[in-house]
Amino acid sequence: MATMITVGNVINDDAFKRLMKASGFLRSMDVKVGIVGSKDSIRKDEPIQNAQIAAIQEFGSPVRNIPPRPFLVPALEANRAKCMNFLRNGLRDAFSGDDQAQKRSLSQCGAAIRDKAKDIIRTQDGFEPLSPRTIKARQHIGFKGTKALIHTGQLLNSITFQVTEDA
């Protein structure tokens, strides 16, 4: 004998309502990682902003002889499985009635990607070294550092994440 569920019974089922609420909640939020806020993009020492500098460094600029030094895409790739676990746990918790589960899971994912991006910059993981010309130009202004993307700390400090909810 087969068990049948009518549409009317499903709609009135509390577990189904929780699932629909949880899945709707999951579709209404997003996480952005990188230079996401206008205050994070402002620089005092450059004519271009942090978001533009990040894009040039991430993908390189043959015109400016700047090799790619990707830090955001590799950070996302390195955290893909971890983020899937955060989101899986968030869905489970949302299904159990936790109204903050989605925001929390997206925040955990955003923080993991942000932290890895900063770590990639600090460790120079996979980066082509600075050219002798760039190092000489830095020394000329009194900066002895030889790591790419680290001079004033403004770019590094501007990497953040933001959880947004659709209106």
C-alpha positions in Angstrom: 0.0 0.0 0.0 1.5 3.4 -1.0 1.4 6.4 1.2 0.0 9.4 -0.6 0.3 13.1 0.5 -2.1 15.5 -1.0 -1.1 19.0 -1.8 -3.3 20.4 0.9 -1.6 18.3 3.5 1.9 19.3 2.4 1.1 23.0 2.5 -0.2 22.7 6.0 2.7 20.6 7.2 4.9 22.5 9.6 8.1 20.8 8.4 7.4 21.7 4.9 6.7 25.3 5.9 10.0 25.4 7.7 11.8 24.0 4.7 10.1 26.6 2.4 11.0 29.4 4.8 14.6 28.2 5.1 15.1 27.8 1.3 13.5 31.2 0.6 15.8 32.7 3.2 18.8 31.1 1.6 17.9 32.7 -1.8 17.5 36.1 -0.3 21.1 36.7 0.9 24.5 36.9 -0.7 28.1 37.4 0.4 30.6 39.6 -1.4 34.3 39.4 -0.7 37.0 41.8 -1.8 37.0 45.5 -1.7 33.2 45.8 -1.2 32.6 49.1 0.6 33.1 52.6 -0.7 35.0 53.5 2.4 37.3 50.5 1.9 38.3 51.7 -1.6 39.5 55.2 -0.8 43.2 55.8 -0.9 45.1 58.8 0.1 48.3 58.1 -1.8 47.1 57.0 -5.3 45.0 58.5 -8.0 43.2 55.1 -8.4 41.3 53.3 -5.7 41.9 50.0 -4.0 39.3 48.1 -6.1 41.1 49.2 -9.3 44.5 48.3 -7.8 43.1 44.9 -6.7 41.7 44.2 -10.2 45.0 45.1 -11.9 47.0 42.9 -9.5 44.5 40.0 -9.7 44.6 39.8 -13.5 47.8 41.7 -14.3 48.3 44.5 -16.8 50.5 43.8 -19.8 50.3 47.5 -20.7 51.9 48.4 -17.3 54.2 45.4 -17.3 52.4 44.1 -14.1 52.2 40.3 -13.9 49.0 38.7 -12.5 49.2 38.3 -8.7 45.9 36.6 -8.0 44.7 36.6 -4.4 40.9 36.7 -4.5 40.2 33.8 -6.9 42.7 31.5 -5.3 41.2 32.3 -1.8 37.7 31.4 -3.1 39.0 28.2 -4.6 40.9 27.2 -1.4 37.7 27.7 0.6 35.1 26.2 -1.8 34.7 23.0 0.3 34.7 24.8 3.6 32.0 27.3 2.3 29.9 24.4 1.1 30.0 23.0 4.6 29.1 26.4 6.2 26.2 26.7 3.8 25.1 23.1 4.4 25.1 23.6 8.1 23.3 27.0 7.6 20.6 25.3 5.7 20.2 22.6 8.4 20.1 25.2 11.1 17.6 27.4 9.2 15.5 24.3 8.7 15.5 23.8 12.5 14.2 27.4 12.9 17.4 29.4 13.4 16.6 32.7 11.7 20.2 33.8 11.8 21.7 30.7 10.3 22.0 31.9 6.8 23.6 35.2 7.7 26.0 33.3 10.0 27.0 30.7 7.4 27.6 33.4 4.7 29.6 35.4 7.2 31.7 32.4 8.0 32.3 31.8 4.3 33.1 35.5 3.7 35.5 35.6 6.6 37.3 32.4 5.5 37.8 33.8 1.9 38.9 37.2 3.2 41.4 35.7 5.6 42.9 33.4 2.9 43.2 36.3 0.5 45.1 38.3 3.0 47.3 35.3 3.8 48.1 34.8 0.1 49.2 38.5 -0.1 51.3 38.2 3.1 53.0 34.9 2.1 53.2 35.9 -1.6 51.9 32.5 -2.5 52.4 32.0 -6.2 53.4 35.6 -6.9 56.0 36.7 -9.3 58.6 38.7 -7.4 58.8 42.5 -7.8 61.0 43.6 -10.7 64.4 45.2 -9.8 63.0 48.5 -11.2 60.1 48.4 -8.7 62.3 47.6 -5.8 64.7 50.4 -6.8 61.7 52.9 -7.1 60.6 51.8 -3.6 64.1 52.3 -2.1 64.2 55.7 -3.7 61.3 56.8 -1.6 62.7 55.2 1.5 60.6 51.9 1.5 62.7 48.9 1.9 60.0 46.2 1.5 60.3 43.8 -1.4 56.9 42.1 -1.2 54.3 42.7 -3.9 51.0 44.3 -2.9 52.4 45.4 0.5 53.5 49.0 0.8 51.1 51.1 2.8 48.8 48.3 4.0 45.8 50.1 2.5 45.0 47.4 -0.1 45.5 44.6 2.4 43.3 46.3 5.0 40.6 47.0 2.4 39.9 43.3 1.8 36.7 42.5 3.6 33.3 40.9 3.1 29.7 42.0 3.3 26.6 39.9 3.6 23.7 41.5 1.8 20.0 40.8 1.8 17.8 41.3 -1.2 15.0 43.9 -0.6 
